[in-house]
Amino acid sequence: MVTLRPFVDKQTILDFAKRYPELDVASIETCLAFLHTTADVYQALDVHFARYGLSRGKFTLLMQLYQVREQGLTPSECAERVGVTRATITGLLDGLERDGLVRRFPDSQDRRMLRLQLTDKGQDLLSQMLPDHFCRTTGLMANLTDSEKKTLIKLLNKVCAGTPAMLDAE
């Protein structure tokens, strides 16, 4: 997946503000800084996960299965937990199964349904990867104090609460 970086500079924003009075310069600058940071973090995560032959989506799915251990999840449960379509999950599962990291098996209650579970190879990969992953995540956040981390979480939750403004049909 290609993540594009925002390309608008301060002067361009100011020029737009002259033409569009509803433009709030501080809001646009903040949004662009957020998007720029997000693009950089996604790029770094892509490089990190590639070391282990994974993508962000595959890692997320492996972690969902790691949390539930033996009971496993259905593909629909995975899609719901991760917030993607069932088709997306199917594509991720096909690759994970091909790599021997996940197995599909019939549900004990309803044989028409499939459940998903980490294989021993999948468990081993996560056991090898997670210490490095957690160290790198700590490094990503190392420039923030504990107080700043808490503040950032609060601020990001506020940004998230504003996402309906981009989704509304009007």
Secondary structure, DSSP 8 states (H G I E B T S, - for coil): ---------HHHHHHHHHH-TT--HHHHHHHHHHHHHHHHHHHHHHHHHHTTT--HHHHHHHHHHHHHGGG-B-HHHHHHHHTS-HHHHHHHHHHHHHTTSEEEEE-SS-TTSEEEEE-HHHHHHHHHHHHHHHHHHHHHTTTS-HHHHHHHHHHHHHHHHTTHHHH---
